[in-house]
C-alpha cells in the first residue's frame, strides 16, 4: 500500500529505472533558489508552522483502491504551534478495509507523532527549510492480527525546503524512513501550489518511495486544492494514482477529502 505513504505490504524487487534523479536535481535547484500552502490534502509537508499558540486541525478521510482492495482511513490531524518555528503533531487514524471475498473489517490504525522545526525563514533567508521527524506506532488491540496495519513501528526523518515565486510556491523534501521488521526506504518528493485567488489554491505533487537498497520503488502523482469557506474553515480535496508500481503490484488510485480548522 501507499499509506503515509510509506507502508507497502507486498514487497517486490524491480530494477531502479524510475526518474528519481529528477527529484534530486530539483531539490538541489530549490536549495539554491509568503506563507506556504502545501501539506494536506497532499502527502507533502511544507516548512511552515501554525504560529505561536495557534492550532491547525484537519478532519479528513482518505481512500485507496488497488485492484479489488479498498481501504478507507478516517483521521484526525492535530497540529499546534509551539512558538513561531515549532509544530507539534498528533494524528490518530481509523482503518476500514474491504478485501475481495473476505468481507469488510475495521479498527484502529497507526498513531503518528511528529515535531517540526523550521530553522530557516523565507522572509529572512530567501528560502524556508525545516526538519520534521515523525514516528508511527501500532495501536493497542488486534489491528495487527486482523491485517489492518503492518506489524512494526516507523520513524521518518525528512527535510523540507520551500521558496516563493510570485503567486507560486515550490517545495521539495527528502527523508529516510526506518521501518521495524520491514525494509527501510527513502521518500523523495516535489510539490507546487499557485494562489489562483485569495480563497482558492490548486496544488500538485510527485512522490517516490524507494527501498533503501534502491532495488524497488513506487512513484505516484497527486493533485488537489484548498478552498477557503470561512475565516477559520477550509475545504481540502485531492486525488491521484500511482504512475509506476513495483513488479507484481497493481496500479492504485487514492483520494483525500477533509475540512481544515485554523484558530
N, C-alpha and C positions, 0 to 999 in steps of 0.2 A: 504494500500500500504506500501511498504518498504521505500519509499522515505526518503533519507538523514540520515539514513533510518528510521527515527523515526516518520513517519506520516502514520497512517492507518485509512482509512475512515470507514471501517466496524469493529466495536469493538465487541468481543465476549468473554465470560468468560469460562475458562477451568481450570482444576486442574494444579498446577505447578509441572509437573513431568519431565521437561527438565533438563539435567545435567548442570544447570547454575553454580552449586557449583564448577565444574571443572574450570570455568573461574576464580573464586575467588581464588582457590588454586594456579593456575598458576600465578595469579597476585602476590600473596604472595611470590612465588618462585622467580619471576623476581625482586621483591624488595630486595631480599637478594642476588641475583646473580650479529669505523670509521664513518663514515658518514652514516646516515640512508637512506633507500630506500623505506620505507612504504609511505602511502599517496596514491594519485591517481596512478594507476587505482582502488585501493581498497577504501572501505569506511573508512578504518582505517587511523588515523593520527599519525605521529611519533613526537618525541620531537624536531626534527631538524628544523632549520630556514634557509632561503636563504643566510644569511650573510649580513653584513652592506652594504647598498646601492645596493643590488642585487635584481633582480626580478625572480620570478617563475610564468609563465603564462601557464595555461592549456586550450587549445581549445578542447572541447570534446562534446560527445553526449552519453547519457545513454538511455537504452531501458529496459522496464519492461513489461512482459506479465503474466497476471493472468487469467486463463480460456480464455475467448474470448476478454478480455480487453487489449488493447495495449496502452502503454504510452511512448512517446519519450521526452527527455529533452536535447536539445542543451544548452550548458552552457559555460560561460567564467569565469575561476577561476584565479583571480588576487591576487598574494602574493608578499609582499615587505618586505625586511629585514631592520627593523629599529634598527640598532645596531646589534651586534652579537647574541643576545639572544631573540629578539622580532620579531615577524612576524605579519604583518597586512594583513587581507584578505577581499576581496570583491568578491562575487560570484552571479551575476545575472543569471537567468535561463529563458528559454522559454519552454512552455509545448505544446505538441501535443498529444491529447487524441483521441482514436478511440474506443469508446464503441460499442458493437454489436448492430446492428439495429438502431443506432441513427445518424450515420454519424460522421465524424471526426470534431474536433474543436481545435483551437489553440489560444494561448495568452500568456501573461507574467506570469512567475512563481514567486515564492517567491525569495526575495533578501536576501542573507546571508552576515553578517558582523562578523568578528572574530579577536581576538588578542591572539596570542600565546606567552607565556613567559616560556623559559627554565631556570629553576633555579638550576639544577644540570647538569654539563657537564660530559660526559662519560670519556673524557681524564683525568679529574681531580679526579672524584669521583668513577670511575669504572661503573657508571650507569647514564643514561640520564633520567631526569624527567622534565615534563612541565605541565602547565595548559593551557587550550585553550577555554575560554568562547566564544560562538558563538550565535548570535541572527538571527532568520529568521523572516522577515517582509513580510506581504502581499503586493503585488504590487498595484499601483493605477489602476483604471479601473474596469472591470466587471469580472475578473478572478474568484472571489469567487462565484458570481451569476451563472456563466457558469460551475461551478464544476471543474475548473482546479486546484484549490488549496483549502486546508482546511481553514476554517474561523478561524483566530486567529494566534497570534504570538508565536514563540518558543524561549526559552532561554536554551541553553545546556551548562553545566559546567562539562567538563571531565578532567581527569588526565591521562597523557600518561607516560609510562615507557618503556625503551629500553636498551638492552645490547647486545654487540657483542661477538660472539664465532667464531674466525677464519673468514671464509668467510660467515658465517651465522649470522643473527641478529634476535633476538626475541623481540616481542613487547606485551604490554598489556595496555589496557585502560579501564576506568570505569567512568561513569558520570551520572548525573541526568538531565533529560530534562523536564523543566516546559512548559506545553502546554496550552495556553489560550483557554478556552472553551472545552477542552478535558482532558481526564485523563492523568496525568503525567506518566513518565516512566523512568526506569533505562536502560542504554545501556552499555553492557559489551562486551569486545572483546579480542581476541588473534590473533596475526599475526606473520608470519615469512617470511624472504626472504633469498636467497642464491646467492651470486655473482658467478654464474657459469662461466662466462667470464667477462672481463672488460666491455664489451658492452651489456651483456645480464644478466638480473636478474629476475628469476622466483619468485613468491610470492603467498601467500595464507592467508586467514583469516577465522575465525569463529566468528560470532557476534550474540548476543542475545538481543532482545528488550523485556523488562519485564515491565508490568504495575506496578505502584507504590505500589499497594496492593498485588502484586505477584500472582494474580489470572489468568493472561493472559500473553502469551509471544509468540514470533516468533523467530525462530533460522534459520540462513542462513549461507551457505558456499560460498566462493568466491575464485577464483584463477586467476592469470594473470601474466603479465610480463612487464618489461621495456626493450626496445631495443634502444640503442644509435645509431642514424643515422648520427649525425654530432656533432661537438663540442658543439653546442647550442641546438640541437633538439633531442628529444627522443620520440619514439613511445610508447604509453600506451594502453594496452588492457587487459580486464578481462571479465570473465563470471561466473555466479553462479546460485544458486537456493536455495529456502527455503528447509530445511530438517525437520522442524517441523512448522506447521501452527496452528493458532487459530481455535477453533471449528467453522465450517461454512465457513471458508476460503478455497480457492483452492491453490494448490502449485503455486509458482511464479518462473519464470526464468528471469534473467536480465543480462545486459552486459554494458560494458564501452569501448569506443574507442576514442582515442584522441592523440594530439601532445602536448608535453611539451617544452616550450621555456625557457631557462635559460640564463641570462646575468647580 
